[in-house]
Amino acid sequence: MILSFFLNAEPFFTNDAIVLGIILIVLAGVFYTSEMENPFWKKFYTYIPALLVCYFIPALLNWPLGLISGEESNLYFVASRYLLPASLILLCLSIDFKGIIGLGPKAIIMFLAATLGIVLGGPIALLAVSYLFPGVIDANPDELWRGLSTVAGSWIGGGANQTAMKEIFEVGDDLFGSMLVVDIVVANIWMGFLLYGANISDRIDSWLKADSSSIEDLKNRVADYRASIASMPTTTGLFVLLAVAFGGVGLSHWGKDIMAPFMGQYKETLTDLGLNSLMSSFFWLVVFSTTIGLALSFTKARKLEGIGASRWGTIFIYILVATIGMKMNLGEVLQNLDLFLIGIIWMSIHVLILLIVAKLIKAPFFFVAVGSQANVGGAASAPVVASAFNPSLAPVGVLMAVLGYALGTYGALICAYMMQAVAS
């Protein structure tokens, strides 16, 4: 009786003030228990990382409990448009360019391998389902590949590239809605695996025979710098920190409000060139906030790390993680099993190619995870996965995600035409 009540379409709590309170209580509870000396909790968090718990509890509160809903709430919009750019600025303040350059070419190779996995995964998954499970999918083959092109656009670039595919291939609204469900749920499930993998990255690196010394060196350099400038935060210092963060957010919004409409004047040209991302306001928000953070890292603002700039950035990231979790409704899998079959096979091929390439070049799992998420998740979640390894690595995820925006439309078009060939 109680469970059926919570499974109603309307969430029990619709007031975002209440939902935010629940989210913060969940986050506080996870962090509090993760630092307890209790044997149960120590063992629990040994196998299940805190970040993954922060991600999945809101998902469970959404479905099956039905207490909150990512669709009904505006918290994800607030977190992604205000807290994400603020966290990018704060996390980039103490960026170590020399250390990032020292990571070497393996990061880019794994990013491109992730893109290749998405491009090849779509037509292979469509072919596999057509031959191995004939009759499972009711959709018209011509409509199906067109709809799946939007998933390719999202998984390589992001929302702007996804919308571009919808317009280019004239995908109907109903089919587009179904594809959105496949996109979000499959991508979020994979993100959950990546967050878990970050907790056992040493074991995976050992299997890959990877040399992660450059990553460890970067983490140590950042840690040493933070220790050298650490000081007790004062009220004035925290106001300055918040002014830098949210002043930068304001400038970023101002910049994207200018650039997105300006680029929109050249819509036909940009569409022909496959540069639809340049018309996305979210793309410019990420670019401007990242640029501001990088520019400030060359100024005295860099010393704000001493009073906890990256801690605040991490808090904002965790709130974003929880709001992303709210958007995942695993119950919808049961309503779209045929399409999810394609999505799961598609993602499995993406993962297989990543692991093969990583094994061949002995790349650390960090590059596997961030390269994948920079494609599949984009700027909203790539820094989240990077932060799961260490907050100081978040800027690496941001920079790779911006690269994903640049390649998104091209990769999605190649994938779409390959799926068309398979479907015809």
C-alpha positions in Angstrom: 0.0 0.0 0.0 2.7 2.5 1.0 5.0 1.5 -1.9 2.2 1.9 -4.4 1.5 5.3 -3.0 5.1 6.4 -3.6 5.0 4.9 -7.2 2.5 7.5 -8.4 3.7 9.7 -11.2 3.5 12.8 -9.0 6.4 13.0 -6.6 5.6 13.4 -2.9 7.7 16.5 -2.5 7.5 19.1 -5.3 8.7 22.2 -3.3 12.4 22.7 -4.3 13.2 24.1 -0.9 12.2 20.7 0.6 14.0 18.8 -2.1 17.2 20.8 -1.6 17.0 20.1 2.1 16.6 16.4 1.5 19.6 16.4 -0.9 21.8 18.2 1.6 20.8 15.9 4.4 21.7 12.9 2.1 25.1 14.4 1.2 25.9 15.3 4.9 24.8 11.8 5.9 27.0 10.1 3.4 30.1 12.2 4.3 29.4 11.8 8.0 29.1 8.0 7.8 32.1 7.7 5.5 34.4 9.2 8.1 33.1 7.2 11.0 35.3 4.5 12.6 32.3 2.1 12.8 33.5 -1.2 11.2 30.3 -1.5 9.1 30.7 1.9 7.5 34.4 1.4 7.0 33.8 -1.8 5.1 30.8 -0.4 3.3 32.8 2.6 1.8 35.7 0.3 1.1 33.6 -1.3 -1.7 31.2 1.5 -2.5 32.6 5.0 -2.9 30.9 7.9 -1.2 30.5 9.7 -4.5 28.5 6.8 -6.0 26.3 6.7 -2.9 25.6 10.5 -3.3 24.6 9.7 -6.9 22.3 6.7 -6.3 20.4 7.6 -3.2 18.7 10.6 -5.0 18.0 8.1 -7.9 16.3 5.7 -5.4 14.4 8.6 -3.9 13.1 9.4 -7.4 12.3 5.7 -8.3 11.0 3.5 -6.8 10.2 5.6 -3.8 8.7 8.5 -5.7 9.6 11.1 -3.0 11.4 13.5 -5.4 11.7 13.9 -9.1 14.4 15.3 -11.3 11.8 16.1 -14.0 9.6 18.2 -11.6 12.5 20.0 -9.9 14.6 22.9 -11.1 17.6 22.0 -8.9 19.5 20.4 -11.8 19.1 23.5 -13.8 20.4 25.7 -10.9 23.2 23.3 -10.1 24.4 23.0 -13.8 24.0 26.7 -14.6 25.2 28.3 -11.4 27.1 25.9 -9.2 28.9 24.0 -12.0 30.5 27.2 -13.5 31.3 28.3 -10.0 33.0 25.0 -9.3 34.9 25.1 -12.6 36.3 28.5 -11.6 37.2 27.4 -8.1 38.8 24.1 -9.2 40.8 25.8 -12.0 42.2 28.5 -9.6 45.1 26.2 -8.6 45.5 24.4 -11.9 49.0 23.2 -12.6 49.5 23.6 -16.4 52.9 22.0 -16.3 51.5 19.0 -14.6 48.6 18.7 -17.0 50.9 19.0 -20.0 53.1 16.3 -18.3 50.2 13.9 -18.5 51.2 13.2 -22.0 49.4 12.1 -25.2 47.6 9.1 -23.6 44.8 11.4 -22.4 43.9 12.5 -25.9 44.3 9.0 -27.3 41.8 7.6 -24.8 39.4 10.5 -25.6 39.6 9.7 -29.3 39.2 6.0 -28.6 36.0 6.8 -26.6 34.7 8.8 -29.6 35.5 5.9 -31.9 33.7 3.5 -29.6 30.5 5.6 -29.9 30.8 6.0 -33.6 31.2 2.3 -34.2 29.0 1.1 -31.4 25.8 2.6 -32.9 25.8 0.7 -36.2 27.2 -2.5 -34.6 24.5 -2.5 -31.9 21.7 -1.8 -34.4 23.0 -4.7 -36.6 23.4 -7.0 -33.7 19.8 -6.4 -32.4 18.4 -6.7 -36.0 20.0 -10.1 -36.5 20.1 -11.6 -33.0 16.7 -10.4 -31.8 14.5 -9.9 -34.9 11.1 -8.5 -34.2 12.1 -7.1 -30.8 12.0 -3.5 -32.0 8.6 -2.3 -33.3 10.0 1.0 -34.7 10.3 1.6 -38.5 14.0 1.0 -39.4 14.2 4.4 -41.1 12.8 6.2 -38.1 15.0 4.1 -35.7 18.4 5.1 -37.1 17.3 8.8 -37.3 16.3 8.6 -33.6 19.5 6.9 -32.6 21.5 9.7 -34.3 20.4 12.0 -31.5 21.8 9.6 -29.0 25.1 9.6 -30.9 25.1 13.4 -30.9 24.6 13.5 -27.1 27.1 10.8 -26.3 29.9 12.4 -28.4 29.2 16.1 -27.9 26.2 17.1 -25.8 22.8 18.7 -25.8 23.5 21.1 -28.7 24.8 18.3 -30.9 21.8 16.1 -29.9 19.4 18.9 -31.0 21.4 19.3 -34.2 20.9 15.7 -35.1 17.2 16.0 -34.3 16.9 18.9 -36.8 19.2 17.4 -39.5 17.5 14.1 -39.6 13.9 15.3 -38.8 13.3 13.2 -35.8 9.7 13.3 -34.5 9.1 14.6 -31.0 7.7 11.3 -29.6 10.6 9.2 -30.9 13.0 11.9 -29.7 11.5 11.6 -26.2 12.1 7.9 -26.2 15.7 8.4 -27.3 16.2 10.9 -24.5 15.2 8.2 -21.9 17.7 5.8 -23.5 20.4 8.5 -23.6 20.0 9.6 -19.9 19.5 6.2 -18.2 22.2 4.2 -20.1 24.7 7.1 -19.7 23.9 7.5 -16.0 24.3 3.7 -15.4 27.7 3.8 -17.1 28.6 6.9 -15.0 27.8 4.8 -11.9 30.3 2.2 -13.0 32.9 4.8 -13.6 32.5 6.3 -10.1 32.9 2.8 -8.7 35.9 2.2 -10.9 37.5 5.3 -9.5 37.5 3.7 -6.1 39.4 0.6 -7.3 41.5 2.4 -9.9 44.7 0.9 -8.5 43.6 -2.6 -9.2 42.4 -1.7 -12.7 45.7 0.1 -13.4 47.5 -3.0 -12.3 45.5 -5.1 -14.8 46.1 -2.6 -17.5 49.8 -2.5 -16.5 49.5 1.2 -16.6 52.0 3.8 -15.4 50.0 6.3 -13.4 53.0 8.2 -12.1 52.2 11.4 -14.0 48.8 11.5 -12.5 50.2 10.9 -9.0 52.8 13.6 -9.6 50.1 16.1 -10.6 48.1 15.2 -7.4 51.2 15.6 -5.2 52.2 18.9 -6.8 48.7 20.3 -6.2 48.6 18.9 -2.6 52.1 20.4 -1.8 51.0 23.8 -3.1 47.8 23.8 -1.1 49.7 22.9 2.1 52.2 25.7 1.4 49.4 28.4 1.3 46.9 26.9 3.7 45.5 29.4 6.2 42.4 29.9 8.5 39.6 31.3 6.4 38.2 34.6 7.6 34.8 36.1 6.9 36.4 38.6 4.5 38.4 35.9 2.8 35.3 33.8 2.2 33.4 36.8 0.8 36.3 37.4 -1.6 36.2 33.7 -2.6 32.5 33.8 -3.2 32.8 37.1 -5.1 35.5 35.6 -7.4 33.4 32.4 -7.9 30.0 33.9 -8.5 31.3 37.1 -10.0 33.0 34.8 -12.6 29.6 33.0 -13.0 28.0 36.3 -13.7 30.6 37.2 -16.3 30.2 33.8 -17.9 26.5 34.2 -18.2 26.9 37.7 -19.6 29.4 36.3 -22.1 27.2 33.4 -23.2 24.2 35.8 -23.6 26.3 37.7 -26.1 28.1 34.9 -27.9 25.2 32.4 -28.4 22.9 34.9 -30.2 25.8 36.3 -32.1 26.7 32.8 -33.4 23.0 32.2 -34.1 23.2 34.8 -36.9 25.4 32.3 -38.8 23.3 29.3 -38.1 23.3 28.0 -41.7 27.0 28.3 -42.1 27.8 26.7 -38.7 25.3 23.9 -39.4 27.0 23.2 -42.7 30.4 23.1 -41.0 29.0 20.9 -38.2 29.7 23.5 -35.5 26.3 23.6 -33.9 27.9 23.7 -30.4 28.9 27.3 -31.1 25.3 28.3 -30.9 24.7 26.6 -27.6 24.5 28.9 -24.6 25.6 26.1 -22.2 28.8 25.5 -24.3 29.7 29.2 -24.0 28.9 29.1 -20.3 31.4 26.3 -19.8 34.0 27.9 -22.0 33.8 31.3 -20.3 33.8 29.9 -16.7 36.8 27.6 -17.5 38.6 30.4 -19.2 38.1 32.8 -16.2 39.3 30.1 -13.8 42.4 29.4 -15.9 43.1 33.2 -16.3 42.8 33.7 -12.5 45.3 30.9 -11.9 48.0 33.3 -13.1 47.0 35.9 -10.6 47.0 36.4 -6.8 43.5 34.8 -6.8 45.4 31.5 -7.0 46.1 31.9 -3.3 42.3 31.5 -2.5 43.1 27.8 -2.6 44.6 28.4 0.8 41.2 29.1 2.3 39.4 26.2 0.6 38.6 27.2 -3.0 38.7 23.6 -4.2 36.6 22.4 -1.1 33.8 24.8 -2.1 34.2 23.7 -5.7 33.9 20.1 -4.6 30.8 20.8 -2.5 29.2 22.3 -5.6 30.2 19.3 -7.7 28.6 16.9 -5.1 25.3 18.9 -5.2 25.4 18.6 -9.0 26.0 14.8 -8.7 22.9 14.5 -6.5 20.8 16.5 -8.9 22.0 14.3 -11.8 21.0 11.2 -9.8 17.6 12.7 -9.3 17.1 12.7 -13.1 17.7 8.9 -13.4 14.5 6.9 -13.4 15.4 3.2 -13.7 11.7 2.4 -13.9 11.5 3.7 -17.4 13.9 0.9 -18.5 10.9 -1.5 -18.2 8.9 0.6 -20.6 11.7 0.8 -23.3 13.4 -2.6 -23.1 13.8 -2.9 -26.8 15.6 0.5 -27.2 17.6 -0.1 -24.1 18.9 -3.3 -25.6 20.5 -1.2 -28.4 21.7 1.3 -25.9 23.4 -1.3 -23.6 25.1 -3.1 -26.5 26.2 0.3 -27.9 27.7 1.3 -24.6 29.3 -2.1 -24.1 31.1 -1.7 -27.5 32.3 1.8 -26.4 33.7 0.3 -23.2 35.3 -2.7 -25.0 37.2 -0.4 -27.4 38.3 1.8 -24.5 39.7 -1.1 -22.6 41.4 -2.6 -25.6 43.1 0.7 -26.5 44.0 1.3 -22.8 45.5 -2.2 -22.6 47.5 -1.6 -25.7 49.0 1.7 -24.7 49.0 0.9 -21.0 46.9 4.0 -20.2 45.7 4.6 -16.6 42.0 4.0 -15.8 41.8 7.8 -15.1 42.2 8.5 -18.8 39.7 5.7 -19.6 37.1 7.2 -17.3 37.5 10.8 -18.1 37.9 10.2 -21.8 34.6 8.3 -21.8 32.7 10.7 -19.7 34.0 13.7 -21.7 32.2 12.1 -24.6 29.1 10.5 -23.0 28.5 13.0 -20.2 30.1 16.2 -21.4 31.0 19.2 -19.3 28.4 18.6 -16.6 29.7 15.2 -15.5 33.3 14.9 -16.9 34.7 17.0 -14.0 32.5 14.9 -11.6 34.2 11.7 -12.7 37.7 13.3 -12.7 37.0 14.6 -9.1 36.2 11.1 -8.0 39.9 10.3 -8.5 41.0 13.6 -6.9 39.5 17.1 -6.9 42.7 18.5 -8.3 42.1 16.5 -11.5 38.7 18.1 -12.3 40.1 20.6 -14.8 41.4 17.7 -16.9 37.8 16.5 -17.3 36.6 20.0 -18.2 39.2 20.5 -20.9 38.5 17.1 -22.5 34.7 17.8 -22.4 35.2 21.0 -24.4 37.1 19.0 -27.0 34.0 16.7 -27.1 31.8 19.6 -28.0 34.1 20.4 -31.0 33.9 16.8 -32.4 30.3 16.0 -31.4 28.5 16.9 -34.6 31.1 15.4 -36.9 31.2 12.1 -35.0 27.5 11.9 -34.8 27.0 12.5 -38.5 29.5 9.7 -39.4 27.7 7.4 -36.9 24.2 8.3 -38.2 25.1 7.6 -41.8 26.7 4.2 -40.8 23.4 3.3 -39.0 21.5 4.4 -42.0 23.5 1.9 -44.1 22.9 -0.8 -41.6 19.1 -0.1 -41.4 18.5 0.0 -45.1 
